[in-house]
Amino acid sequence: MTPERPLGAWHVAAIAIGAMVGVGIFFTPAILARAVPGPVWLLGLWVLGGIASVSGALVFADLSVRWPHAGGLYVFLRDGFGGPAGQALSFLYGWLQLLVVQPGAMAVIAVVLVDHVTYLTKPIGPAARSACACAAIIVFTLANWLGLRTGGKVQIALAALKLAALSFPMIVAIGWGRWARVLAPPPTRPGGDWSSWLIFGMIPVLFTLGGSYHATFVAGSVRHPDRSIPRGIVGAVALVLALYLGVNVAYLALLGQQGLASSTSPAAEAVGVALGTAAGKVVAAAIALSAAGILNTVSLGFPYVVYAMAKDGVFFPRAGRLNARTGRPTFAVGLQGGFACAAVLLGSARIDIVLTGMAFADAAFQAAIGVVHLRGHAARYAPPWATGVFVAIELGVAFGCVVQAPLESSYGGLVLVVGAVAWLLSRRA
């Protein structure tokens, strides 16, 4: 059955925004403030990360036009390298995403969602917390099980709510911020030199700005993909970058870099400085909405990678079937939700560490996507220099992850080795 194409540029932009504007912006600015010596570095790295994100978005847009099929990065790796190399790389990418990254991300986000909802109501015990997190995953899985039109409408609504919530600290800073703090250097400097500041600063920045490629997962269901995908992705990246710069300026105006560096919840504390502790509930609601949006994004897009793997014969054949009524790979949607619930029940408190360990492998795969673009036909959106910038930065992030967290990165490498063995066994079978 040919997939239904009910999505347009607004849906593509909403998916990209939903993937980028997650819970990261509410805690990564504090990590960045501890890693760099001053506000100029802090804001400059956000600009550099934005350049990398826009370059990556243009690369994804080019490749989505070249291969407008369900599966996104999986398809790019498979068809871009071709032959056994392309099949092996795409399988390993799908393996990592299906078994660890996507379910782990859904589990952590669902727990964040529950924690901030209960902050608005009343505390609950660990068992109820896990049960509510699983319930949240099930709700968004069912919403996307009903079809792309339902999931797409939910995505647009949540993306709009998140963007409105992100604007709140900026509005508060206009009225109560001290602008002398924005460029005031902190009293102490972090250790290391410019190279360590660059590497360790870019990791949280790219983590927070990453995710625009999620929109390529649904390329096979987008009307006029040659126009809708580039417009949606690039527009989303530009809008999110402007918002993130504004939010970071607001954090600095309200807290200063030293206060930001010592903060565990920058958004809540920045608003609390101006409006009091009760305003923390407003921020908690914003973070809950943001978590809901990213949870819906993962439920909406990634099952198409599982669908593409099944169509290639490297996963259960049932995952390669589309529902006759909705055009959705319902088995893949349900499988992803099931893995995410299992991740919650097995110990969501450790999944964030696993995701940090997998970051280097994800960056390496994105660099491989850039190589595919350089090896391909004439670029329509991304010039070669932009692709080169994207590849260099992603390789730098992969190296930085190994330096910063060698044990976690070794764990990620072990998962890759197991995946390689599974690939060889599947070929032999």
Contacts in CASP RR format, 6 or more apart in sequence:
PFRMAT RR
TARGET T0000
AUTHOR 0000-0000-0000
METHOD contacts of the structure
MODEL  1
MTPERPLGAWHVAAIAIGAMVGVGIFFTPAILARAVPGPVWLLGLWVLGG
IASVSGALVFADLSVRWPHAGGLYVFLRDGFGGPAGQALSFLYGWLQLLV
VQPGAMAVIAVVLVDHVTYLTKPIGPAARSACACAAIIVFTLANWLGLRT
GGKVQIALAALKLAALSFPMIVAIGWGRWARVLAPPPTRPGGDWSSWLIF
GMIPVLFTLGGSYHATFVAGSVRHPDRSIPRGIVGAVALVLALYLGVNVA
YLALLGQQGLASSTSPAAEAVGVALGTAAGKVVAAAIALSAAGILNTVSL
GFPYVVYAMAKDGVFFPRAGRLNARTGRPTFAVGLQGGFACAAVLLGSAR
IDIVLTGMAFADAAFQAAIGVVHLRGHAARYAPPWATGVFVAIELGVAFG
CVVQAPLESSYGGLVLVVGAVAWLLSRRA
1 322 0 8 1.000
1 324 0 8 1.000
1 327 0 8 1.000
3 70 0 8 1.000
3 220 0 8 1.000
3 221 0 8 1.000
3 322 0 8 1.000
3 327 0 8 1.000
4 148 0 8 1.000
4 221 0 8 1.000
4 326 0 8 1.000
4 327 0 8 1.000
5 220 0 8 1.000
5 221 0 8 1.000
5 222 0 8 1.000
5 223 0 8 1.000
6 148 0 8 1.000
6 149 0 8 1.000
6 221 0 8 1.000
6 223 0 8 1.000
7 148 0 8 1.000
7 152 0 8 1.000
7 218 0 8 1.000
7 221 0 8 1.000
7 222 0 8 1.000
7 223 0 8 1.000
7 228 0 8 1.000
8 222 0 8 1.000
8 223 0 8 1.000
8 224 0 8 1.000
8 228 0 8 1.000
9 227 0 8 1.000
9 228 0 8 1.000
9 229 0 8 1.000
9 231 0 8 1.000
9 232 0 8 1.000
10 156 0 8 1.000
10 232 0 8 1.000
11 152 0 8 1.000
11 155 0 8 1.000
11 156 0 8 1.000
11 218 0 8 1.000
11 222 0 8 1.000
12 215 0 8 1.000
12 218 0 8 1.000
12 222 0 8 1.000
12 228 0 8 1.000
12 229 0 8 1.000
12 231 0 8 1.000
12 232 0 8 1.000
12 233 0 8 1.000
12 236 0 8 1.000
13 159 0 8 1.000
13 215 0 8 1.000
13 231 0 8 1.000
13 232 0 8 1.000
13 233 0 8 1.000
13 235 0 8 1.000
13 236 0 8 1.000
13 239 0 8 1.000
14 152 0 8 1.000
14 155 0 8 1.000
14 156 0 8 1.000
14 159 0 8 1.000
14 236 0 8 1.000
15 152 0 8 1.000
15 155 0 8 1.000
15 214 0 8 1.000
15 215 0 8 1.000
15 217 0 8 1.000
15 218 0 8 1.000
15 297 0 8 1.000
15 300 0 8 1.000
15 301 0 8 1.000
16 57 0 8 1.000
16 211 0 8 1.000
16 212 0 8 1.000
16 214 0 8 1.000
16 215 0 8 1.000
16 232 0 8 1.000
16 233 0 8 1.000
16 235 0 8 1.000
16 236 0 8 1.000
16 237 0 8 1.000
17 159 0 8 1.000
17 162 0 8 1.000
17 163 0 8 1.000
17 236 0 8 1.000
17 239 0 8 1.000
17 240 0 8 1.000
18 155 0 8 1.000
18 158 0 8 1.000
18 159 0 8 1.000
18 162 0 8 1.000
18 214 0 8 1.000
18 293 0 8 1.000
18 294 0 8 1.000
18 296 0 8 1.000
18 297 0 8 1.000
19 210 0 8 1.000
19 211 0 8 1.000
19 212 0 8 1.000
19 213 0 8 1.000
19 214 0 8 1.000
19 215 0 8 1.000
19 294 0 8 1.000
19 297 0 8 1.000
19 298 0 8 1.000
20 53 0 8 1.000
20 208 0 8 1.000
20 209 0 8 1.000
20 210 0 8 1.000
20 211 0 8 1.000
20 212 0 8 1.000
20 236 0 8 1.000
20 237 0 8 1.000
20 240 0 8 1.000
21 159 0 8 1.000
21 162 0 8 1.000
21 163 0 8 1.000
21 166 0 8 1.000
21 240 0 8 1.000
21 243 0 8 1.000
21 290 0 8 1.000
21 294 0 8 1.000
22 109 0 8 1.000
22 162 0 8 1.000
22 290 0 8 1.000
22 291 0 8 1.000
22 293 0 8 1.000
22 294 0 8 1.000
23 109 0 8 1.000
23 112 0 8 1.000
23 287 0 8 1.000
23 290 0 8 1.000
23 291 0 8 1.000
23 294 0 8 1.000
24 207 0 8 1.000
24 208 0 8 1.000
25 166 0 8 1.000
25 208 0 8 1.000
25 244 0 8 1.000
25 247 0 8 1.000
25 267 0 8 1.000
25 290 0 8 1.000
26 265 0 8 1.000
26 266 0 8 1.000
26 267 0 8 1.000
26 283 0 8 1.000
26 287 0 8 1.000
26 290 0 8 1.000
27 264 0 8 1.000
27 265 0 8 1.000
27 266 0 8 1.000
28 204 0 8 1.000
28 205 0 8 1.000
28 207 0 8 1.000
28 208 0 8 1.000
29 42 0 8 1.000
29 204 0 8 1.000
29 247 0 8 1.000
29 248 0 8 1.000
29 251 0 8 1.000
29 260 0 8 1.000
29 266 0 8 1.000
30 260 0 8 1.000
30 261 0 8 1.000
30 262 0 8 1.000
30 263 0 8 1.000
30 264 0 8 1.000
30 266 0 8 1.000
31 201 0 8 1.000
31 204 0 8 1.000
32 42 0 8 1.000
32 45 0 8 1.000
32 201 0 8 1.000
32 204 0 8 1.000
32 205 0 8 1.000
33 42 0 8 1.000
33 186 0 8 1.000
33 257 0 8 1.000
33 259 0 8 1.000
33 260 0 8 1.000
33 261 0 8 1.000
34 190 0 8 1.000
34 261 0 8 1.000
35 190 0 8 1.000
35 197 0 8 1.000
35 200 0 8 1.000
35 201 0 8 1.000
35 204 0 8 1.000
36 42 0 8 1.000
36 45 0 8 1.000
36 190 0 8 1.000
36 197 0 8 1.000
36 201 0 8 1.000
37 185 0 8 1.000
37 186 0 8 1.000
37 189 0 8 1.000
37 190 0 8 1.000
37 197 0 8 1.000
38 185 0 8 1.000
38 186 0 8 1.000
38 189 0 8 1.000
38 257 0 8 1.000
39 182 0 8 1.000
39 183 0 8 1.000
39 184 0 8 1.000
39 185 0 8 1.000
39 252 0 8 1.000
39 256 0 8 1.000
39 257 0 8 1.000
40 183 0 8 1.000
41 197 0 8 1.000
42 248 0 8 1.000
42 252 0 8 1.000
42 257 0 8 1.000
43 245 0 8 1.000
43 248 0 8 1.000
43 249 0 8 1.000
45 198 0 8 1.000
45 201 0 8 1.000
45 202 0 8 1.000
45 205 0 8 1.000
46 205 0 8 1.000
46 241 0 8 1.000
46 244 0 8 1.000
46 245 0 8 1.000
46 248 0 8 1.000
47 245 0 8 1.000
48 202 0 8 1.000
48 205 0 8 1.000
48 393 0 8 1.000
49 202 0 8 1.000
49 205 0 8 1.000
49 206 0 8 1.000
49 209 0 8 1.000
49 393 0 8 1.000
50 205 0 8 1.000
50 209 0 8 1.000
50 237 0 8 1.000
50 241 0 8 1.000
51 389 0 8 1.000
52 206 0 8 1.000
52 209 0 8 1.000
52 389 0 8 1.000
52 390 0 8 1.000
52 393 0 8 1.000
52 394 0 8 1.000
53 206 0 8 1.000
53 209 0 8 1.000
53 210 0 8 1.000
53 212 0 8 1.000
53 237 0 8 1.000
53 241 0 8 1.000
54 234 0 8 1.000
54 237 0 8 1.000
54 238 0 8 1.000
54 241 0 8 1.000
54 386 0 8 1.000
55 382 0 8 1.000
55 386 0 8 1.000
55 387 0 8 1.000
55 388 0 8 1.000
55 389 0 8 1.000
55 390 0 8 1.000
56 212 0 8 1.000
56 213 0 8 1.000
56 366 0 8 1.000
56 370 0 8 1.000
56 382 0 8 1.000
56 386 0 8 1.000
56 387 0 8 1.000
56 390 0 8 1.000
57 212 0 8 1.000
57 233 0 8 1.000
57 234 0 8 1.000
57 236 0 8 1.000
57 237 0 8 1.000
58 230 0 8 1.000
58 234 0 8 1.000
58 381 0 8 1.000
58 382 0 8 1.000
58 386 0 8 1.000
59 369 0 8 1.000
59 370 0 8 1.000
59 373 0 8 1.000
59 382 0 8 1.000
59 386 0 8 1.000
59 387 0 8 1.000
59 390 0 8 1.000
60 73 0 8 1.000
60 212 0 8 1.000
60 213 0 8 1.000
60 215 0 8 1.000
60 216 0 8 1.000
60 233 0 8 1.000
60 369 0 8 1.000
61 229 0 8 1.000
61 230 0 8 1.000
61 233 0 8 1.000
61 234 0 8 1.000
61 380 0 8 1.000
61 381 0 8 1.000
61 382 0 8 1.000
62 373 0 8 1.000
62 379 0 8 1.000
62 380 0 8 1.000
62 381 0 8 1.000
62 382 0 8 1.000
63 72 0 8 1.000
63 76 0 8 1.000
63 216 0 8 1.000
63 369 0 8 1.000
63 372 0 8 1.000
63 373 0 8 1.000
64 72 0 8 1.000
64 215 0 8 1.000
64 216 0 8 1.000
64 219 0 8 1.000
64 225 0 8 1.000
64 229 0 8 1.000
64 230 0 8 1.000
64 233 0 8 1.000
65 225 0 8 1.000
65 226 0 8 1.000
65 229 0 8 1.000
65 230 0 8 1.000
65 380 0 8 1.000
65 381 0 8 1.000
66 376 0 8 1.000
66 377 0 8 1.000
67 75 0 8 1.000
67 76 0 8 1.000
67 79 0 8 1.000
67 219 0 8 1.000
68 219 0 8 1.000
68 220 0 8 1.000
68 222 0 8 1.000
68 225 0 8 1.000
68 226 0 8 1.000
68 229 0 8 1.000
69 75 0 8 1.000
69 219 0 8 1.000
69 220 0 8 1.000
69 308 0 8 1.000
70 217 0 8 1.000
70 218 0 8 1.000
70 219 0 8 1.000
70 220 0 8 1.000
70 221 0 8 1.000
70 304 0 8 1.000
70 307 0 8 1.000
70 308 0 8 1.000
71 216 0 8 1.000
71 217 0 8 1.000
71 219 0 8 1.000
71 304 0 8 1.000
71 305 0 8 1.000
71 307 0 8 1.000
71 308 0 8 1.000
72 213 0 8 1.000
72 216 0 8 1.000
72 217 0 8 1.000
72 219 0 8 1.000
72 304 0 8 1.000
72 305 0 8 1.000
72 308 0 8 1.000
73 93 0 8 1.000
73 213 0 8 1.000
73 216 0 8 1.000
73 217 0 8 1.000
73 305 0 8 1.000
73 365 0 8 1.000
73 366 0 8 1.000
73 369 0 8 1.000
74 90 0 8 1.000
74 93 0 8 1.000
74 94 0 8 1.000
74 305 0 8 1.000
74 308 0 8 1.000
74 309 0 8 1.000
75 90 0 8 1.000
75 308 0 8 1.000
76 216 0 8 1.000
76 369 0 8 1.000
76 372 0 8 1.000
77 86 0 8 1.000
77 89 0 8 1.000
77 90 0 8 1.000
77 93 0 8 1.000
77 365 0 8 1.000
77 368 0 8 1.000
77 369 0 8 1.000
77 372 0 8 1.000
78 86 0 8 1.000
78 87 0 8 1.000
78 89 0 8 1.000
78 90 0 8 1.000
78 308 0 8 1.000
78 312 0 8 1.000
79 86 0 8 1.000
80 86 0 8 1.000
80 372 0 8 1.000
80 375 0 8 1.000
80 376 0 8 1.000
81 89 0 8 1.000
81 368 0 8 1.000
81 372 0 8 1.000
87 312 0 8 1.000
87 314 0 8 1.000
88 420 0 8 1.000
88 423 0 8 1.000
89 365 0 8 1.000
89 368 0 8 1.000
90 309 0 8 1.000
90 312 0 8 1.000
91 309 0 8 1.000
91 314 0 8 1.000
91 419 0 8 1.000
91 423 0 8 1.000
91 426 0 8 1.000
92 416 0 8 1.000
92 419 0 8 1.000
92 420 0 8 1.000
92 423 0 8 1.000
93 365 0 8 1.000
94 305 0 8 1.000
94 306 0 8 1.000
94 309 0 8 1.000
95 415 0 8 1.000
95 419 0 8 1.000
95 422 0 8 1.000
95 423 0 8 1.000
96 358 0 8 1.000
96 361 0 8 1.000
96 362 0 8 1.000
96 365 0 8 1.000
96 415 0 8 1.000
96 416 0 8 1.000
97 302 0 8 1.000
97 305 0 8 1.000
98 302 0 8 1.000
98 305 0 8 1.000
98 306 0 8 1.000
98 309 0 8 1.000
98 336 0 8 1.000
98 339 0 8 1.000
99 339 0 8 1.000
99 415 0 8 1.000
100 354 0 8 1.000
100 355 0 8 1.000
100 358 0 8 1.000
100 415 0 8 1.000
101 355 0 8 1.000
101 358 0 8 1.000
101 362 0 8 1.000
102 298 0 8 1.000
102 302 0 8 1.000
102 336 0 8 1.000
102 339 0 8 1.000
102 340 0 8 1.000
103 336 0 8 1.000
103 337 0 8 1.000
103 338 0 8 1.000
103 339 0 8 1.000
103 340 0 8 1.000
103 342 0 8 1.000
103 343 0 8 1.000
104 340 0 8 1.000
104 343 0 8 1.000
104 348 0 8 1.000
104 351 0 8 1.000
104 354 0 8 1.000
104 355 0 8 1.000
105 294 0 8 1.000
105 298 0 8 1.000
105 355 0 8 1.000
106 137 0 8 1.000
106 295 0 8 1.000
106 298 0 8 1.000
106 299 0 8 1.000
106 336 0 8 1.000
106 337 0 8 1.000
106 340 0 8 1.000
106 343 0 8 1.000
107 133 0 8 1.000
107 137 0 8 1.000
107 340 0 8 1.000
107 341 0 8 1.000
107 343 0 8 1.000
107 344 0 8 1.000
107 347 0 8 1.000
107 348 0 8 1.000
107 351 0 8 1.000
108 348 0 8 1.000
108 351 0 8 1.000
108 352 0 8 1.000
108 355 0 8 1.000
109 291 0 8 1.000
109 294 0 8 1.000
109 295 0 8 1.000
109 298 0 8 1.000
110 133 0 8 1.000
110 134 0 8 1.000
110 136 0 8 1.000
110 137 0 8 1.000
110 291 0 8 1.000
110 295 0 8 1.000
110 340 0 8 1.000
110 344 0 8 1.000
110 348 0 8 1.000
111 129 0 8 1.000
111 133 0 8 1.000
111 344 0 8 1.000
111 348 0 8 1.000
112 287 0 8 1.000
112 291 0 8 1.000
113 133 0 8 1.000
113 136 0 8 1.000
113 288 0 8 1.000
113 291 0 8 1.000
113 292 0 8 1.000
113 295 0 8 1.000
114 124 0 8 1.000
114 129 0 8 1.000
114 132 0 8 1.000
114 133 0 8 1.000
114 136 0 8 1.000
115 129 0 8 1.000
116 284 0 8 1.000
116 285 0 8 1.000
116 287 0 8 1.000
116 288 0 8 1.000
116 291 0 8 1.000
117 132 0 8 1.000
117 288 0 8 1.000
118 124 0 8 1.000
118 129 0 8 1.000
118 132 0 8 1.000
119 281 0 8 1.000
119 284 0 8 1.000
120 281 0 8 1.000
120 284 0 8 1.000
120 285 0 8 1.000
120 288 0 8 1.000
124 132 0 8 1.000
130 344 0 8 1.000
130 345 0 8 1.000
130 348 0 8 1.000
133 344 0 8 1.000
133 348 0 8 1.000
134 341 0 8 1.000
134 344 0 8 1.000
134 345 0 8 1.000
136 292 0 8 1.000
136 295 0 8 1.000
137 295 0 8 1.000
137 299 0 8 1.000
137 337 0 8 1.000
137 338 0 8 1.000
137 340 0 8 1.000
137 341 0 8 1.000
137 344 0 8 1.000
138 337 0 8 1.000
138 341 0 8 1.000
140 154 0 8 1.000
140 292 0 8 1.000
140 295 0 8 1.000
140 296 0 8 1.000
140 299 0 8 1.000
141 299 0 8 1.000
141 333 0 8 1.000
141 334 0 8 1.000
141 336 0 8 1.000
141 337 0 8 1.000
141 338 0 8 1.000
143 150 0 8 1.000
143 151 0 8 1.000
143 154 0 8 1.000
143 296 0 8 1.000
143 299 0 8 1.000
144 150 0 8 1.000
144 151 0 8 1.000
144 296 0 8 1.000
144 299 0 8 1.000
144 300 0 8 1.000
144 303 0 8 1.000
144 328 0 8 1.000
144 333 0 8 1.000
145 326 0 8 1.000
145 328 0 8 1.000
145 330 0 8 1.000
145 333 0 8 1.000
145 334 0 8 1.000
146 326 0 8 1.000
147 323 0 8 1.000
147 326 0 8 1.000
147 327 0 8 1.000
147 328 0 8 1.000
148 218 0 8 1.000
148 221 0 8 1.000
148 300 0 8 1.000
148 326 0 8 1.000
148 327 0 8 1.000
148 328 0 8 1.000
151 296 0 8 1.000
151 299 0 8 1.000
151 300 0 8 1.000
152 300 0 8 1.000
154 296 0 8 1.000
155 293 0 8 1.000
155 296 0 8 1.000
155 297 0 8 1.000
155 300 0 8 1.000
158 289 0 8 1.000
158 292 0 8 1.000
158 293 0 8 1.000
158 296 0 8 1.000
159 293 0 8 1.000
161 289 0 8 1.000
162 286 0 8 1.000
162 289 0 8 1.000
162 290 0 8 1.000
162 293 0 8 1.000
163 239 0 8 1.000
163 243 0 8 1.000
165 285 0 8 1.000
165 286 0 8 1.000
165 287 0 8 1.000
165 289 0 8 1.000
165 290 0 8 1.000
166 243 0 8 1.000
166 247 0 8 1.000
166 286 0 8 1.000
166 290 0 8 1.000
167 243 0 8 1.000
168 271 0 8 1.000
168 282 0 8 1.000
168 283 0 8 1.000
168 286 0 8 1.000
169 247 0 8 1.000
169 250 0 8 1.000
169 251 0 8 1.000
169 254 0 8 1.000
169 267 0 8 1.000
169 270 0 8 1.000
169 271 0 8 1.000
169 283 0 8 1.000
170 246 0 8 1.000
170 247 0 8 1.000
170 249 0 8 1.000
170 250 0 8 1.000
172 250 0 8 1.000
172 254 0 8 1.000
172 270 0 8 1.000
172 271 0 8 1.000
172 274 0 8 1.000
172 275 0 8 1.000
172 279 0 8 1.000
173 249 0 8 1.000
173 250 0 8 1.000
173 251 0 8 1.000
173 253 0 8 1.000
173 254 0 8 1.000
173 270 0 8 1.000
173 274 0 8 1.000
175 274 0 8 1.000
176 254 0 8 1.000
176 273 0 8 1.000
176 274 0 8 1.000
176 275 0 8 1.000
177 250 0 8 1.000
177 253 0 8 1.000
177 254 0 8 1.000
177 274 0 8 1.000
178 253 0 8 1.000
178 254 0 8 1.000
179 253 0 8 1.000
181 252 0 8 1.000
181 253 0 8 1.000
181 254 0 8 1.000
181 255 0 8 1.000
181 256 0 8 1.000
181 257 0 8 1.000
182 249 0 8 1.000
182 252 0 8 1.000
182 253 0 8 1.000
182 256 0 8 1.000
184 256 0 8 1.000
184 257 0 8 1.000
185 257 0 8 1.000
186 256 0 8 1.000
186 257 0 8 1.000
186 258 0 8 1.000
186 261 0 8 1.000
187 258 0 8 1.000
188 258 0 8 1.000
190 197 0 8 1.000
199 396 0 8 1.000
199 397 0 8 1.000
199 399 0 8 1.000
199 400 0 8 1.000
199 403 0 8 1.000
199 404 0 8 1.000
200 400 0 8 1.000
200 404 0 8 1.000
202 393 0 8 1.000
202 396 0 8 1.000
202 397 0 8 1.000
203 359 0 8 1.000
203 397 0 8 1.000
203 400 0 8 1.000
203 401 0 8 1.000
203 404 0 8 1.000
206 363 0 8 1.000
206 393 0 8 1.000
206 394 0 8 1.000
206 397 0 8 1.000
207 359 0 8 1.000
208 244 0 8 1.000
209 237 0 8 1.000
209 240 0 8 1.000
209 241 0 8 1.000
209 244 0 8 1.000
212 233 0 8 1.000
212 236 0 8 1.000
212 237 0 8 1.000
213 366 0 8 1.000
213 369 0 8 1.000
214 297 0 8 1.000
214 298 0 8 1.000
214 301 0 8 1.000
214 302 0 8 1.000
215 229 0 8 1.000
215 232 0 8 1.000
215 233 0 8 1.000
215 236 0 8 1.000
216 229 0 8 1.000
216 233 0 8 1.000
217 301 0 8 1.000
217 302 0 8 1.000
217 304 0 8 1.000
217 305 0 8 1.000
218 300 0 8 1.000
218 301 0 8 1.000
218 304 0 8 1.000
219 225 0 8 1.000
219 229 0 8 1.000
220 304 0 8 1.000
221 304 0 8 1.000
221 327 0 8 1.000
222 228 0 8 1.000
222 229 0 8 1.000
230 381 0 8 1.000
234 381 0 8 1.000
247 267 0 8 1.000
250 270 0 8 1.000
251 260 0 8 1.000
251 266 0 8 1.000
251 267 0 8 1.000
251 270 0 8 1.000
252 260 0 8 1.000
254 270 0 8 1.000
254 271 0 8 1.000
254 273 0 8 1.000
254 274 0 8 1.000
255 263 0 8 1.000
255 266 0 8 1.000
255 269 0 8 1.000
255 270 0 8 1.000
255 273 0 8 1.000
260 266 0 8 1.000
260 270 0 8 1.000
263 269 0 8 1.000
263 270 0 8 1.000
265 283 0 8 1.000
267 283 0 8 1.000
267 286 0 8 1.000
267 287 0 8 1.000
268 279 0 8 1.000
268 280 0 8 1.000
268 283 0 8 1.000
268 284 0 8 1.000
271 279 0 8 1.000
271 280 0 8 1.000
271 282 0 8 1.000
271 283 0 8 1.000
272 279 0 8 1.000
272 280 0 8 1.000
298 336 0 8 1.000
299 333 0 8 1.000
299 336 0 8 1.000
299 337 0 8 1.000
302 336 0 8 1.000
303 328 0 8 1.000
303 329 0 8 1.000
303 332 0 8 1.000
303 333 0 8 1.000
303 334 0 8 1.000
303 335 0 8 1.000
303 336 0 8 1.000
304 329 0 8 1.000
304 332 0 8 1.000
306 315 0 8 1.000
306 319 0 8 1.000
306 320 0 8 1.000
306 329 0 8 1.000
306 332 0 8 1.000
306 335 0 8 1.000
306 336 0 8 1.000
307 319 0 8 1.000
307 320 0 8 1.000
307 322 0 8 1.000
307 329 0 8 1.000
307 332 0 8 1.000
309 315 0 8 1.000
309 319 0 8 1.000
310 316 0 8 1.000
310 317 0 8 1.000
310 318 0 8 1.000
310 319 0 8 1.000
310 320 0 8 1.000
310 321 0 8 1.000
310 329 0 8 1.000
310 332 0 8 1.000
311 320 0 8 1.000
314 423 0 8 1.000
314 426 0 8 1.000
316 331 0 8 1.000
318 331 0 8 1.000
319 329 0 8 1.000
319 331 0 8 1.000
319 332 0 8 1.000
319 335 0 8 1.000
320 329 0 8 1.000
320 331 0 8 1.000
320 332 0 8 1.000
321 329 0 8 1.000
321 331 0 8 1.000
322 328 0 8 1.000
322 329 0 8 1.000
323 329 0 8 1.000
323 330 0 8 1.000
343 351 0 8 1.000
353 408 0 8 1.000
354 408 0 8 1.000
354 411 0 8 1.000
356 401 0 8 1.000
356 405 0 8 1.000
356 408 0 8 1.000
357 401 0 8 1.000
357 405 0 8 1.000
357 408 0 8 1.000
357 409 0 8 1.000
357 411 0 8 1.000
357 412 0 8 1.000
358 412 0 8 1.000
358 415 0 8 1.000
359 397 0 8 1.000
359 401 0 8 1.000
360 397 0 8 1.000
360 398 0 8 1.000
360 399 0 8 1.000
360 400 0 8 1.000
360 401 0 8 1.000
360 402 0 8 1.000
360 409 0 8 1.000
360 412 0 8 1.000
361 398 0 8 1.000
361 412 0 8 1.000
361 413 0 8 1.000
361 415 0 8 1.000
361 416 0 8 1.000
363 394 0 8 1.000
363 395 0 8 1.000
363 396 0 8 1.000
363 397 0 8 1.000
363 398 0 8 1.000
363 401 0 8 1.000
364 394 0 8 1.000
364 395 0 8 1.000
364 398 0 8 1.000
366 390 0 8 1.000
366 394 0 8 1.000
367 390 0 8 1.000
367 391 0 8 1.000
367 394 0 8 1.000
367 395 0 8 1.000
367 398 0 8 1.000
370 387 0 8 1.000
370 388 0 8 1.000
370 390 0 8 1.000
370 391 0 8 1.000
370 394 0 8 1.000
371 391 0 8 1.000
373 379 0 8 1.000
373 382 0 8 1.000
373 387 0 8 1.000
374 384 0 8 1.000
374 387 0 8 1.000
374 388 0 8 1.000
374 391 0 8 1.000
379 387 0 8 1.000
382 390 0 8 1.000
401 408 0 8 1.000
401 409 0 8 1.000
402 409 0 8 1.000
END
